[in-house]
Amino acid sequence: MNTANIIDGEASVTAVAHAAMARTPDPRLRQLVAAFVEHMHALIREVNLTEAEFDTVLTFVADIGQQTNAVHNEVVLAADVLGISTLVALRNNPQNQGQSAAALLGPFWRAAAPLCDNGASIARGDTPGTPMRVFGQVRGLDGQPIAGAKVDVWQASPAGLYENQDPHQPEMNLRGYFITGEDGRYSFRTVRPSGYPVPTHGAVGVLLRLQQRHCMRPAHVHFMVSHPRCKTLITQVFADDCDHLGSDVSFGVTKPLVGQFVRHAPPGEDAYYTLNYDFVLEQGESCFPEAPIK
């Protein structure tokens, strides 16, 4: 009888687990699971995890899964507030050649936003708020404009809610995508977004309260910029005058992503904002994430 993989005390558990998984055919899966087991076992030993605490962890994991549905993704939210999403984005999208900075996707992107003409408004129906004009250019690393790039945008309303969170907003409000012209330029009209609290009705909200952390994100506009010959850029641009810029609950703010939301107040006219922001794409595979919500 082979007894080599029978556990002989706490010290042998990790080695036995590794041995059981050593023949995983996919080398990347084998590497990932082995590293996960190694670090999780080390964490348990480091903090001397109790059985009660282990039950709490399992409940949290189960809760974020059960609280994820067609219009809300608690799993993505958990990854965001733990800094995991931003760390993955930064490691996979280095700025070592001058390409634009990436940011987390967030839990509110929808894949079927409508196509809009450049210069059109993404505010649908009677959306209140201070008008804002957003424009810029999409270029390659060589500095040349990229024609035919897709600029997908989405944002929260001035009330701090995305349209899928708010039954009073029209379908696909404050969402749309634009195609750059021969000069690589895009432009659209909208209303200035507001900072907002992330959802706190679920397990993530419980965690934030236990940590005595606020739940706020600074005002921002989401962008997904793509072209068939370029690596897809997922990013956010943040208002430079917004509260919580230095304490984003999702850790999404990096210095290159702070945009200048410039206020204009012409005499006798209503005030409005402008944001001029360019994007630099690198050559690569154009691929898209799975939408966190429908």
CORZI-V738611 format. One record per residue. RES is the residue in one letter. SS is DSSP state (H for helix, E for strand, C for the rest). PSI is psi in whole degrees, 0 to 359 (* if undefined). Layout:
BEGIN
res={RES;RES}
ss={SS;SS}
psi={PSI;PSI}
END
This chain:
BEGIN
res={M;N;T;A;N;I;I;D;G;E;A;S;V;T;A;V;A;H;A;A;M;A;R;T;P;D;P;R;L;R;Q;L;V;A;A;F;V;E;H;M;H;A;L;I;R;E;V;N;L;T;E;A;E;F;D;T;V;L;T;F;V;A;D;I;G;Q;Q;T;N;A;V;H;N;E;V;V;L;A;A;D;V;L;G;I;S;T;L;V;A;L;R;N;N;P;Q;N;Q;G;Q;S;A;A;A;L;L;G;P;F;W;R;A;A;A;P;L;C;D;N;G;A;S;I;A;R;G;D;T;P;G;T;P;M;R;V;F;G;Q;V;R;G;L;D;G;Q;P;I;A;G;A;K;V;D;V;W;Q;A;S;P;A;G;L;Y;E;N;Q;D;P;H;Q;P;E;M;N;L;R;G;Y;F;I;T;G;E;D;G;R;Y;S;F;R;T;V;R;P;S;G;Y;P;V;P;T;H;G;A;V;G;V;L;L;R;L;Q;Q;R;H;C;M;R;P;A;H;V;H;F;M;V;S;H;P;R;C;K;T;L;I;T;Q;V;F;A;D;D;C;D;H;L;G;S;D;V;S;F;G;V;T;K;P;L;V;G;Q;F;V;R;H;A;P;P;G;E;D;A;Y;Y;T;L;N;Y;D;F;V;L;E;Q;G;E;S;C;F;P;E;A;P;I;K}
ss={C;C;C;C;C;C;C;C;C;H;H;H;H;H;H;H;H;H;H;H;H;C;C;C;C;C;H;H;H;H;H;H;H;H;H;H;H;H;H;H;H;H;H;H;H;H;H;C;C;C;H;H;H;H;H;H;H;H;H;H;H;H;H;H;H;H;C;C;E;C;C;E;C;H;H;H;H;H;H;H;H;C;C;H;H;H;H;H;H;H;H;H;C;C;C;C;C;C;C;C;C;C;C;C;C;C;C;C;C;C;C;C;C;C;E;C;C;C;C;C;E;C;C;C;C;C;C;C;C;C;E;E;E;E;E;E;E;E;E;E;C;C;C;C;E;C;C;C;C;E;E;E;E;E;E;C;C;C;C;C;C;C;H;H;H;C;C;C;C;C;C;C;C;C;E;E;E;E;E;C;C;C;C;C;E;E;E;E;E;E;E;C;C;C;C;E;E;C;C;C;C;C;H;H;H;H;H;H;H;H;H;C;C;C;C;E;E;C;C;E;E;E;E;E;E;E;E;C;C;E;E;E;E;E;E;E;E;E;E;C;C;C;C;C;C;C;C;C;C;C;C;C;C;C;H;H;H;E;E;C;C;E;E;E;C;C;C;C;C;C;C;E;E;E;E;E;C;C;E;E;E;C;E;C;C;C;C;C;C;C;C;C;C;C}
psi={132;116;12;328;20;131;130;72;167;323;338;353;314;315;320;319;315;318;322;333;0;337;16;122;320;116;324;317;318;316;314;313;321;317;320;312;315;312;323;318;320;320;315;319;321;315;358;58;128;164;323;318;323;318;321;318;314;322;318;313;316;319;316;331;315;333;3;131;195;338;3;136;96;333;312;318;318;316;324;309;349;3;3;315;315;320;316;317;316;322;330;353;65;152;45;356;7;6;160;153;142;165;172;150;320;169;7;5;140;140;345;36;150;150;135;150;148;136;349;167;141;359;115;145;208;79;111;161;167;126;149;140;129;133;163;192;144;124;164;177;339;1;356;143;148;111;147;14;144;124;100;127;148;153;166;160;172;342;357;24;140;157;331;348;343;108;347;351;146;155;133;24;139;38;150;168;154;151;127;149;190;333;3;9;149;158;148;164;150;196;151;128;162;154;159;159;140;157;134;16;349;204;325;320;319;315;315;320;321;328;354;44;147;167;21;145;141;158;138;164;134;143;141;112;127;159;145;333;6;155;132;132;123;123;178;150;126;146;129;344;17;144;156;14;325;8;39;124;336;3;33;344;123;157;318;345;7;112;160;106;96;127;133;135;74;143;130;5;161;145;153;166;155;150;118;113;124;156;139;120;149;153;147;194;131;110;159;148;165;134;129;332;168;*}
END
